Amino acid sequence: MKSKPTRQKPDFSKLAQETLAVRAGTRRTAEYQEHSEAMFLTSSFCFDSAELAADGFAHADQGFIYSRFTNPTVSMFQDRLAALEGGEACIATSSGMAAIMTLAMVQLQAGDHVICSRSVFGATIQLFSSILLRFGITTTYVDLSDIASWKAAVQENTKLFYLETPSNPLTEIADIKAISKVAKKANAIFAVDNCFCTPALQKPLALGADVIIHSATKYLDGQGRVVGGAIVGSKEFIMGKVFPFVRTAGPTLSAFNAWVFLKGLETLELRMLQQSANALALAQWLEKQPGVERVFYPGLKSHSQYALAKRQQRAGGAILSFTLKGGKQAAFKLINQTQLCSITANLGDTRTTITHPATTTHCRVASEARKAAGITDGLVRIAVGLENVLDLKNDLISGFKKPSK
Ligand SMILES: *Cc1c(COP(=O)(O)O)cnc(C)c1O
């Protein structure tokens, strides 16, 4: 006969981030007691009777019925990410954009207004400016770091404040605490896309944000494998508004992808700290290279918001950018002579990627607006990975050397 279990469960509210990253959210089946999180690749779940099935449907947010609503592997990822962000609840989505679309769907209706920072992810701008506009939702874009412009943009129908910090690719910083006060006064929900810092480096909820958006595709996976997203916030908002929408509309995360993200979260902090250290070393070195006009990295003393970044973030993050004196020609030459860095627009990988924003990630932005936003033709972005920093410097250096003749 089996003896009754006597061990108590740990009090997760008392545990540190490193512990939560490897322990929070784990569920074990009673039958197998598997140590590592199992991957539940099943579209539905069985009941022992018609009565239990009816009861399950009556409490769809609690048990497991159908994987569009809930799935144990997805739940484990959601609970672990919520614990790391310091949020009460989380719902995972099929991509980062699905998370942003879901936020808009549950928070906005025709006639509502959004205030969004100008430097957000390109597809986010497309979503707000073309798709949501068709449903009668308008958006005002403001400067990320200019509090007065957030205040000035508030309208009677403003329902959502939305930003990303640090910005891509110029690493501008938003003062989350100050903007949260403006949002509160306006009675609007304040959402922060925490993709670049992740909870390992920045905790927007503790600074006054209401909702966190993630593209889990980036650092939560951290190894460039699968696409996914998440929304974190209060139990009332997530379970009351987001869950019913995702259950019905279906932008659900797959169990396989959730399992990959669960494994990613276990090493998130280690990766973020090491990749930030690598980025800082590279940024400091880049500042000294001939032909480099300016380096943008929040961990540099030369960054115009260094003090704010230091206060708000645990480290500078892994994204840096810099402008070359020779414009597009010099940027292309530098990118083409590298052998190690991957020429790809993705970021958040253990492998360093190098990008020319003006002709790739920001090519759909009109040239005037692009230049006004500081995305000049000589700008290069590097998303620093886990390679040895000396190897990265050696990979870049011949692009800075003067031609030999
Ligand atoms: C990539 C990205 C997104 C979109 O996420 P997907 O997973 O590609 O849909 C949103 N915000 C930021 C900051 C991103 O970098």
The ligand as a Gaussian input file, in Angstrom:
#p B3LYP/6-31G(d) Opt

LIG

0 1
 C        9.697000      40.017000     -32.399000
 C        8.999000      41.008000     -31.573000
 C        7.601000      41.036000     -31.495000
 C        6.729000      40.087000     -32.282000
 O        6.885000      38.783000     -31.848000
 P        6.667000      37.492000     -32.797000
 O        6.906000      36.375000     -31.864000
 O        7.624000      37.597000     -33.928000
 O        5.251000      37.560000     -33.263000
 C        7.023000      41.974000     -30.676000
 N        7.769000      42.856000     -29.970000
 C        9.107000      42.856000     -30.031000
 C        9.877000      43.845000     -29.241000
 C        9.772000      41.946000     -30.840000
 O       11.117000      41.984000     -30.917000

